[in-house]
Amino acid sequence: MSKGTDLRGLQPITICLGSHPGIIQSMIDYDYCLGRDKPSVVAIVGGGRKQERYFWGQSEVMVPVYPQLQAVPKKYRDEATALLNVQSARRVLAGMKEAFALLPKLRVANIFAEQVPEAHALEVAAEAAKKDILVAGPASVGVLVPGLFKLGAIGGTQYAQIVAAGIFAPGRAAVVSTSGGMVNELIHIVTGAGLGVSFAVALGGDRNPITTPAQAFLLAEADEQTERIVYFGELGGDDEYAIAKLISDGKIAKPVIAYIAGTVAELFDEPPQFGHAKAMASRQDETAQAKKNALRAAGAKVPDVFAELRIELERVGAELLPQDHRPIKQRRKSLIVSHVSGDIQDDVHLLGKDLLETVNENTLAGLTISLLLGHRVESSKIIQFTDYVLRLLSDHGPYTSGAMNTIVAARAGRDLASSMAAGLLTIGPRFGGAVNAAAGAWLQGVRGSSKPKDFVASFTTDGGIIPGIGHKKYRIDMPDPRVKALTEQFAGNRNDDRYLAFARGVEDVTTAKKGNLILNVDGTIAAIMLDLLESELDYGQEQLQELVSIEFFNAIFILSRSAGLAAHYLDQRRNDEGLLRLGSNDITYIPE
């Protein structure tokens, strides 16, 4: 049914350029009502949030948001068949060109913005013709194939409107309209007459629609489900003459019922501009009456007033089609969405399973890494690495700032939670935060294909310290045994240890300057965890970047070090030495 491709065989998988929650929710509601297992909308391209929450029936689902189309996972881009473009008019051309290039299976698109520059619309139209893609717009509310998909606001944006439209079962009349508002009115008239809609398309009211009315008529003529065509046009332009010629030439043989709006314009001395950019008759042959006459002469039924359109359709109508669908009850958005745990029928569930089932199936390390990543981790190597790191980082003595703060609070008589909080609050760029910072650095270096020498130089230029590099005690000639243990046990991954290799390359540069600027335990943990996530769980670089952004690597340190801080608190309470005070020898006072 599309330009060379039958949309009825389409598996709707939709990517949205820009976000319009009302429209997107209506498309997801339509999927749910049809009885689908999951929404057809798989990704949104936009700024701000990383995901948007929508209703799926009475429950809720999250649709991921990506900053650019290229950042959308390849599995979605390779399978996407439909595109909703709700970006601004000035961004339409760039967005559509990128979509044409990156979405190989794209077959239908909707451009919502109006007043797209004419040159841009013409360029999009030429590219769409090459790619054999049906594009509705600019200024279009979308495309509808009942029983298959709803792309855009067409048919309504509220559940009650979608139900009232009667668009769940395919009918026998194609609805083609240059007006977005009137396409919904026509849908209601057609379904109310018992004909039902075979497909509907709002072509858009801009001067240069990507798909012309004549092209839409040819689609309807080729569609086996369609028995007649219902059309709404307006004054302005010459599209109706192209339709009349198709009918006269026998290329459109199916009955046509058309209404052309705008005869009132002929009462004015000067041609008025109506709502759409195209709706103005600057010549006599562009008037609504002239176009009505041309269509009638070709054999179409063209009522003089809109009310007669309903009467004409009811004359050829039938019994109303059954519109069975999965109903949606009253719903309310929850305050919090959790992918980690929750209650199902008053039973606690953890990571998608009953609490006890999850507990019995996992070690502490396995449960910990699964909770931190938000999904079950089956990789034994990652679980073993997590277990080793949790043990390795649990405590580094009472000398660190975190332990000192905990000890001071404990001896001041504070409780366990307060004393541990005092210690944990010291975690940051100078204590404990180096693991996360190092992960970000190694990821940046590998993503940017930086050479270690250039990478080091960039830090030197900015006067910064390279996270994960340097140790007070260990040197290149006296290596850290913890680093050796980590690399011996957990290196050798499918990605050729590219993050660890990069970190080692940085170490080669820094140790040439100073012997103690070695790859330390924080930098090693960060590099190996990146390699494991990429090799064992197939994490892409965008996913790894997100983990850095949300401080996943710091979470591992905090969890591990919490055991040590609790131990220092309990140790001090057992000793009960009282308030810790510094003596005069501990502070140097230098008066001004």
N, C-alpha and C positions, 0 to 999 in steps of 0.2 A: 504494500500500500504506500510505502514511502517512495522516494525517487529511486526506484530500482530495487527496493527491498521491502518485503511485506512486514509491516510492524506487528502483525498478528503473531508472527513467530518469534517476537522479541522477548528475551528474558530481561525485565526491567532492572537495571543496576544503575543508580543515579548518583552523580556527583554534583554538588551545588557550588557555583562560583558566587561567593557572597552569602550572607545569611538573611533570611526573611522568615522568622519563626512561625508566623501564621500560615504562610504558604507551605513550608516544609511540614508542619504538623498535619495539615490537611492531606498531604500526599501520604504520610505515614498512616494516618487514619484510614485512608482508602485501602492501603495494603492490608491493614488489620481486618477491615470489614470484608475483604475478599477471602480471608482465611489463610493468608500467608503465614509462614513460620517466623519471618523476621522482616524488618523494613527494607524497602528497595533503596532507600537513601543510605549510602555507605560512607560519605565523607562530605565535609563542608570546607571550602577554601575561604579563609578570612582571618582577620586579626583578633587580638584579644585572647579569649579563652582557648583552652586546649580541647574542650569538648562542650557540646550543648546537650541539654536534657530534654527529652520529648516523651510524651505518653505513647505507650504501646498497649492499646486497650485501657485497662485500669492501672497497669503497672507502668514502669518507666524504663527508658533505654537511653544510653549515651551515644551520640553521634560524634565521632572525632573531628576536630577542626585543625586544619593545617595552614601554615602561613602562605604557602604557594602551591600551585597545582603540582609542581615537580616534587614537592615534599610528600604528596599523597603516596602511600605504599604502592609499589608497582603492581601488586596483585589486584588492587582496585582499579588502577588506571588501565590495566590490560583488559579488564572485563567490563568496564563501564560502557553502557549502551545509550544512556540518556544524560542530558546536561540541563540543569536549571541555572540560568544566568540572571542573577538579581543585582549585579554590580551597577554602578552609575554609568550614565551614557558615555562619558569620556573614556571609560575603561573597557567598553564592550569589545572594540576591535582587538585590542591586545589579548583580552581574555579568550575570545573565540579562536584567534589564531593559535594560541597556546594549546587550547583544548583540541583543535583539529590535529595538531602535531603530536600530542601526548596520549590521546585516547583512540587507539586503533579500531575499536569496535563501536565507536559512537555512531548512532543512527538517527537520533532525534534530539532536538534542543529547543529551548524556549528562552527568548530574550525579553525580559520584563521591562527594562528601562525604555522611556520614550525620549524623543528628540535626540536620537543618535545621529551624529553628522552623516549627511547623505553619502559622502564619499566612503565613509566607514561601512555603512550598510551595504553599499554596492560591492565593496571588497569582500565582506563576509559572504554575500550572496554568491560571488564568483567561486570562492573557496568551497562553500557548501555544495555547489553544483559539481565541482571536481570530485569531492569526497562522497557524493551521493548521500547527503545528510539532509533530512527534513528539519528546517529551522523555522519556528514560528516567532515572528517579531520583526523589528523592535515594537515596543509598546503592546506586547501580547500577554494575555493571561494563560496561554498554554495550549496543550494538546491532550485530548482524552480519547482513549480506546476502552470503552466499557468492558469490564471483566478482566482487563489486562493492566492498564496503568493510567494514572492521572499525573500529568506533568505540568505543574504550575497551579495557579489559583482557580483554573477553570472548574466549573461545577460547584464552586463554593469553598470557603475556607473554614467553615464550622461543620461539625459532625451533623447537626440537624439539617443544614443546607444540602450536604451531600446526600443524605437519605431522601430529602424532599425532591431532589433532582431526579431520582430514579435512574441512576447510571451504573448499577452493578451488573446488570445483564445486557449483553449487546442486542441492539435493535436493528432497524432496517433503513434508517434515514441518516445521511451524513449532514452535519451542521457545519457550515462555513460562514464565518463572520469577520468583518473588518473591525468590529467593535468588541472590546472585552466585556463590557457590561451586557451588551445585547446577545452575546453568545450564550450566556447563562439563561437569559430569558427565552431564547429559542430552544435550548435544551429542555426547559420546563414545558414549553408548549408541545414539543415533539413527543416527549415521554408521556405527557398528559393526554395526548391524542391516541396513545397506545402503539405508536409506531416504534418508539424506542430509538436510541442513538447508536448508529454503527460506529461512527467516530466523529469527533468534533475538533475544530481547530479555530483558534482566534488568530487571524493573520497579523493584526496590529494596525494601528492607525497612523503610523508615520508615512512619509511620502514614498519611501522605497521599502516595502516589506520584502523580507528575504524570500519567502514563498508567496507567489502572487495568487490571486483568486483563480486564475485560469489553471495554474498548476494544481491547486487544491481540487478543482473540479475533475481534472484528469486522474487524480488519486482516487477520488470517489467513484469515477467510472470504472476504474480497474479493480476496485474492491468488491469481491464476490458477496460480502455481507450487506453491502449497500444496495438498496432498491430505488431510492430517490434522494435528491439533494435539496436541502433547505438553505437559503442564502440570505444574508443581510449585508447590504452595501450602502454606500453613502454618496452624496454629491461629491464632485471633484475627481479628477483623474479619468482614465479611459479603460479601466479594468473590465467593466461590464461589456464593452464592445468586443473585447477578446473572448469573453464567455459566450456572447451571442454568436460570434463566428464559429466557435467550437460546436455549438448546438446546430447551427445552419449546415456546417460541414459534416454533420453526423458523428463527430468525434465524442460528443456527449449525447448518448441516446436515452439515458435514464431521465425520468421526469424531474423538472426543476421548478421549485416554488421559491420566488425571490421577492424581497421587499427592499426598495431603495429609499432611504431616508433623506429628507432635506428639501422637499418641494416648497416648504415655507420660504426658503431663501429667495424664491422668485418674486416675492412680494416687496423686496427691498430694492431701492434704486441702485445701491452698490452691493456687490456680492459679499455677504458676511462670512467671517471665519467661524466655523463651528468647532467643537471640542478637539477633534483630531487635526493634526498638521495637514492631512490630505483633504480634509472636508471643507473645500471651498471651490465653488464653480467660477472660474475666471473666464470661461467661454460658454457659449450656448450648449455645445455638445457635452459639457461637463455637468449640466444641471441634472437633478434627480429625475425630472420628467422625461428628458431626452433619453436617458439611459433606461428608464422603464419601457419606453416605446421600443427601443432597440431589442430588449429582451423579449418583449411580447411578440414582436415581429419574427423573432427566431423560433418561437414556440414555447417559451417559458410562461408559467402562470405568475402574473405580477399584480397583486392586489394594490388598490389605490391607498387604502388605509391599513394600518398595522393590524387592527382587530380582524380584518378579513383573512389575514394569514392564519390565524387560529381556526377560523371556520373552514378554510380550505383544507387544512391538515386533518381536522376532525372528520371531514367528509371521506377521507381515504384511510382513516385510522382503524384501529381494531381494539380488542380487549387489552387492558393494561397488562404489560409484561410482569411476571412475578419477579420481585427484586429481593430475593433472599440474601441476607448478609449476616456476618457475625456482629451482634450489637455491641455498642459501647455504653456502659453505664456511667453514672456521675463519678467524677474523678477529682482528685486534689493533689497538687504537687507536694511531695515530702520535703522536709527541711534539709535532710542530709541523704546523700547517696553513698553507700559503702559497697566496695567490691571485695571486702575482706571478710566480714562476718555480719550476722543478723539472725533474726528469728523467722522460722518458717513453721506456721501452725504452732506457735509458742515453744518450739524446740530450737535451741541454739545451734546454728550452723556456722562452720568455719571453712572458708575457701571452697564453698560449694558442696560440702558434705556435712553430715551430722558431726557434732563436736567430738564425740568419743571415737567415731570412725576416723576422723582426721588425726586425732591424737595418737591412736593406735597404729596408724600407718606411717607416722613420721618420727624421726629423731628430733631432738631439740634444734639442732642446726638446720635440718631440712624444713622444719616448721618455721624457723626464724627467717630463712632466706625466701621462702614462699610468701610469708606475710609481708616482708619488705618489698618484694616485687609485685605483690597483689595477685599472684596466680600460683598454682601448684608447680613446683619445680621437681622434675624427675631425675635430673642429671646427678649421678652419684659423685662426679668429680667436683661440681660446684658445691654440693652439700659437704663434701669432705674439706674443700677449701674454706668454706664458711666456718666449719667446726674448728679448723686449725687457727684461723684468724681470730675467732672469738676467744680462743684460749691464749693466743699469742699477745693480744692487746689488753687482756683483762687488768693487768696492773704493771706499772713501770716504777714502783717505789713511791715513798711519801714525799719525794722532792718536787714532783710536778705541781703546777699551779692548781690543777683540779683536786689533787689529793690534799694539798695544803689548805685550800679553802674548806674542804670537808672536815679536816681535822680541827681547824680553828672553830668552825661552827659547832662541832661535836663537843669540844671542850668548853664552849660557852653555854652548854646545856640545851642546845637546840635538838629537836627530834630528828629521826632518821630521814624523813622526806625533805625537811628544810636543809639539813646538812648536805645531803646528796645534791639538792638543787643548787646550793652554793658552789659545789664543785663542778657540776655540769655547766653552770653559767659561764665558766671560764673557757669553755671549748669554743675555739674560733680560729682565726688565721694563724695565730702564734702557738696554739696548743690544740691538738686533736683534729683541726680542720684541714690538715695537710693532705690527708687521704683523698678527700673530695676535690681539693684544689689540684692535686697531682693528676687525678683522673681527668679533670677538665683540660689540663695542660697537654697530657699525652693525646687525648682525643683531638684537641685543636691542631696539634702538630701533624697527626696522621691524616686528618680530614683535609688539611691545607697542603698536603704533600710537601711539608717543609723538610729541609735538610737540617739535621741536628745542629750544625754550626750556625745556620741562619736563625734557627729557633732560639739558641742561646744568645745570639747577638741581639735579638729583639728584646729579650729580658734585660740585657746589660744596658741597652740604650735607654730603656724606661727606668733604669735604676732599681728594678725589682729583683726579688729572690725567687728562684725557680723552685716551686713546691715539689717535694719528693726528692730533693737533692741536698746533700750535706749532712754531716754528723760531727758531734763534738769529740767523740772518742775514736770511732773507726775511720780508717783511711784505705786508700787503694792497696797499700801493702799490708794492711791489717783489716781484712773485710769483715763485715757484720755477719755473724753466723746465722742470724735469722733470715737474712736475705738469701744466703746460700741454701738454707733448708726449704724456703718457699720455692725457689726456682727449680731445685732438684726434684721436688715432689709434684709441682703443678705446671711447669712449662711443657712445651711439646703439644700445642693445640693446632686445630685444623686451619686456623688462619695464619699459620707460620709465626705465631706469637708476635704479631706486628706491633702491638703497643709496647710490649716488653722490649722488643728489638729497638724501637724508637727511643725508649727511656735509656737503654744501654748506650745507644749512640750519643745521647745527650751527656751521659756520664763520661764517655770517652773525651768529649770536648771540655767538660768542666774539670775533670781530674788532671788534664794537661795544664790547667791554670793553677790548681791547688789540690793537694793530695787528699784532703778530707771532703772534697765536694763530690762524694760518691752517691750512687743511687741508694737511698735509705729504705728502711722497711715500709714507710708510708707510700713512697713512690712505687715500690715493688708490688705491694698489695693492690694499689690502684691499677697498675698495668696488667697484672695477671687477671684481676676481676674483669677488666674490659675484654681481654682475650677470651676468657671463659664464657662471658655472656654472648659474645659474638659467635664463638665456635659451638658452644653447647646448646644455646637457646635461640640462635639465629637472630639476635638483636641487630637491627640496623643502626647506623650512626645517628639518626634522628632520635631513636629510642635511647641510645646511650647518652646523648646530649640532654635528653629530658631527665634521666637519672641524675646527671650532674646538677642540673638546674634545681631539682627538688631535694638535693643533698642526701641521696641514697647512700653514698659512700660514707658520709658522716654518721648516718644512722647506725652503720655497722660498728664504728668506733664507739659511739655513745652506748650502745647496748653492751658491748664488751667491757668498757671501762666502768660501767655502772656496778659490775660485780666488785671491782677493786675499790671503788669509792665506798660501797656498803661495807666492805671488809675493814677499811680504815676507820669508818665511823664506829663499827662494833668494837674494834681494837681499842680505840680511845675511851669508849664508854666503859669497857672492862677495866682499863687502867685507872680511870677516874682521877686524873691528875689535876683537874680543875682548869680554870681559865688560863689560856695561853697568852702571855704578855711578852712583848719584845723588850729587851734591856737596852740601856743607853749605848752599849757597844754594838748593838745591831743596827743602829741608825746613825748616820753622820749628819749633824746639824750644821748648816752653813748659813749663818744670818746674812742678810743683805748689807 
